[in-house]
Each structure stands twice: as C-alpha cells, then as structure tokens.
Amino acid sequence: MCGILGCISDGDVVPILLNGMKRLEYRGYDSWGLAVVQDKIRSIKNIGKISEGEMNLSKLKGSIGIAHTRWATHGCVTRENAHPHTSCRKEIAIVHNGIIENYQEIKRSLLAEGHKFTSQTDSEVIAHLLEKYYHEFKDIKKVLLVTVKKIKGNFAFLAIFQEDPNMIVGARKDSPLVIGIGKNSFFLASDVLSFIEHTDKVIFLDNLEAVIAKKGSLRIFDFKGREVKKRITQVAWEAYDVSKKEFTHYTLKEIYEQSSTLKNSLYQDPMKLNKFCKSIKAAKKLFITASGTSFHAGLLARYMFSKISKVYCEAVLASESNQIMDWVDKDTVILAISQSGETADVLDAVRKAKEKGAKILSIVNVIGSTLDRESDLVLYLNCGPEIGVAATKSFTAQLALIYLLAFTMANEVISISKLKRLNDYIDFILKQKDKIVKIAEKYKDSNDFYFIGRSVHYPIALEGALKLKELSYIHAEGMAAGELKHGTLALIDDRTPVVVLNPKDQTYHETLSNALEMKARGAKIIGVSDLNNEVYDDLIILPQIDELFFPIIEVIPLQMLAYYIAINRGADVDKPRNLAKSVTVK
Ligand code: F6R
C-alpha cells in the first residue's frame, strides 16, 4: 500500500515528483524515494515522512523520473527497503505498489542465477526480472509481458532504464495506475491527485494493462500483448482541491467541510439513482460489504433498508466475506461501500461474488478507482479528495447517500426533502467546538474509552471508537448499549469515560438506564443528546431534528472529540501511525 508516480517532461521532473509524492503520502508515509535518469540512474531514499526529510535534492535533476512513498509490508522501514529498487547493475530502477506473492520463489531462482539483492522487499524482484529479460530480449514490450506473467499478486509498477533514458514503462494488476496527459509531459501515478495541478486529462489504465511512455508517444496494451485504444477522461479540477485552507490539518478541514459534502453526496443523477434502487429491490439476496468506517456505514444501511425500504439484507465485513460466498449466485446483489475504491478486502469480496454471477453495486468516492471500474452500477459520494487518513466527510456522505437510497426505495418524498436540508444542522455541532475542546482536555489521559448506543446509534458508537483509536492511540470500544451487562461492565470504574449516544428517540430510556448503570460504577458519562440529564458529566447537545437523522449528525462531535484528544496528545492526526488511507493489501 504505497504511492507511485513517474513523470516525463521537457524540464526537470524532481520538483514535480517531490510535490506529487507529498500528495500521495496518504497512501503510505514511512519512507520515500525517487530516481531520475541523468547520464546514469541516480536515486535518493529516505525514511520518515517527506516533509520531515531535510534532504538536499539540488544535485538530482532529470527530465524522466519515478518516485515512491512507502507503507511497509515486506521488510522493515529502512533506507534499503525504501523504493526505488534497482537491478544488480543499477541500470534499471522500479517503484511498486502492491504485493508480489511469489517473490520468494522468484528471488531464489534469481539468486541462483547470480542476481544480488539489497533489500528484504518483495518489490525488488521486479527490478531483477526486468534486468534479466531486458538483456535477453531487448524488446521492451516483450520484457514487460514476460515479467507480468512471472509475478503473482497485485501490483502497479513503473520502471526507468539507463539504456533508454526517454522512457517509463508501467503495468497494473489489481492496483491502480492512471496516466496524466500534459503539455509535452506524461504522468504515471497511483492517483490523479499527485499531478492534478499539471493536467486534468487522464487515462485510467484497466486491470491487466501495461504502458510504454516515451517523450511524445504512449503505447498501451493488455497482458496478452494486444494494443488497446484508451479514452481520455477530463477530470474536474475543482473536485481535487487539495489545499488545507486555513486549517491546521486536513482532518479538521474535512470535518468542517461536512455541511457542503453532505449536500453534494445527495446530488445524484435521478435515472442512475432509480436504476440502483431497482437493482437492490430486485435482488433475491442482498449483501452489503465494506471495511472499517465504510462497514459502519454498511451496518446503518442494513438498518435503513430493512426498516424504511422493507428490503432484507446482510452486512458482512469484506475481510470475512467468505462466510457468505456459499450463498452468492446470479440472483445476488452485492453492495460494496468504499471511499477509496481500492481496499483489497473489498475488491476481493466483489471479485469472488462476480465470479459466482452476482451483480455488483458500489458506493465510492474515488472516480476511476478499481471498484468503480469493476462494478455494474456505481454511485459517487462527490465529497472530493479525503486526504486525512481517518475517514470523516466520506462517512457522513456515505450515510446521506444510504438514506437517500432507503427513502427513494420507499418513495418517501418528504423525508428526502428533509434529508436535503440536514446540512443546515452541522453548524450547530461545529459551534460547540470550545466545549468539545474542554472535554478533550479533561479526558486526554484516559487509557480506555467506551462508546455506547442502541439500534441506529450502534454503528455510530463503533465509528466513534474507531476514530478515537486511530487518531489518538487510546484504546476504545464501541458497543451496543444493551451488551454492557453481558461482560464489559466489569471493566468500568471511576477512570472510564463513556460516550453515550442518547438522543430522544425510541432508544432513549433504555440507553439512559445503561448510562446510570455505568455511572453507579464510577464512570464519567459524556452524553450526546438533544436532552440534558443529570447522569451526564459532560453533554454535547444535538439539534432538534427528526429522530431518524440523528446518526448522521451525532458522529460529527465524535470526530471532533477524537481530533482534539489526538491534538492534546501530540499525535499526527493526518497521518496516524501504522495506517494508510487505501488499504490495498489483504
Ligand atoms: C477509518 C478508515 C478505515 C477505512 C477502511 C476502508 O477512519 O479510514 O477504517 O474506512 O480502510 O477504506 P475504504 O472506505 O477506502 O474502503
């Protein structure tokens, strides 16, 4: 799970690569590097974040280069394991995103042939394979085709060659690779974000396709060697606004953006929306699948579809989707939810289901992502790039779109118009910033946190706990409030803050009783409700809205709480440790 970028241009590509990699850091940020072809291949590598690298790049110049930002999977975080990796004679350099599953076997045979390896990574085998075949065949297309045939797993890689200093080659299988077409320049990258200020004209490589880019020419062919004609897509510049504006972190900016992103997620082409709804309703079996935060949205979708649209479905974690595969057939619809559209577990679940004849419907944010391209029908979240590693605005956009689907299927026109005005209430929460900052200061040193809620609030409790864990590194658990008495109450004492999601709806009285049970054991109760009660040590007030809409609004103070606790603890909120934005490994 890494970011790769290559550039061919008339001028020096080093500043372009450096800037582009900063944009790709959301994909991995434990080490980075770049290589250019000057008279020979010159590269530079560093561990840590790009912004932290006090590196003198002034000596590195070139009009062709490749770069990489890493999230370690095979081999620890060291300079040696950072990309680019080079062949034995350093005549070829590669960057790779993905996992080469059969690298040990390939490495063994290359070692036996005399190749020398300098890293513990799986990726390095690509450089050596290219070297081997380059010397054998000389024909670069053939070299690429035999290399991709040899490697198993998922990959997007780029390579440069000392002997052919005007060329970058690349290939993809199950990891993204897009090509930006600029004026006298090409960009080859994991994500459009990395080059959007240079061009908005993009070719999305499909799975099992390879590219040979030279100054002034581009050849794309599939893994069988057949040349393919690709469409150039013009992407919307404004959709790729990647500045932090006045905010100290992307995460905070994205939390504050939610009133507009919520609205944007509801702008859907009515024909497409209806087609989507029709497919859901026509399904004999409907499974929702997703990971992490998107799975929490999936849990709420299950509730909404069942209660509002009277559509029965199951929600299954993508990483556990094997549990349902025996039941998947041509009468099944899989609804996959993913911000990035690149999560390996989700793609794996979708592909297995597709093989069994299921129809794939997706809700994604990243246009052109693998999930987008492999689905039968797609609805976009339209919430712009989410740079902060923790999902915030994409979650509320997912919820809004799920509500829209549920109401559309139930033909609830009045509820749809209420949903479209919901963004007006987000300011009500944001204005409580000072109060949330104080709560964050009060509980910042806690070791454990609990989040409880019933029914529609349960997925939000899970999401609140996940946000706190990943941003602040405090242990947190989200629980169905009714489950406390079945064991967890044993852990509650006077050092335990508990966030109680308890707006005045049909869950109110029972959840209040659970809060009292915990208070009796000394817990500090942080209420999130539209109604005060003496049980709360602290209260974040919710606006008076229709009860069905509380989940979409009540998650925002939880995101803010996690953010400010993390700030108080000095954590790097935009790039939490051990995480990456797109989890492209299984
Ligand atoms: C949490 C978070 C992750 C993602 C998960 C799925 O803040 O960001 O849990 O939600 O990795 O990612 P997508 O939605 O891109 O499939």
Residues whose N, C-alpha, C, O or C-beta is under 5 A from the ligand:
A	BS01	F6R	S291 G292 T293 S294 I337 S338 Q339 S340 G341 T343 V389 A390 A391 K581 V583
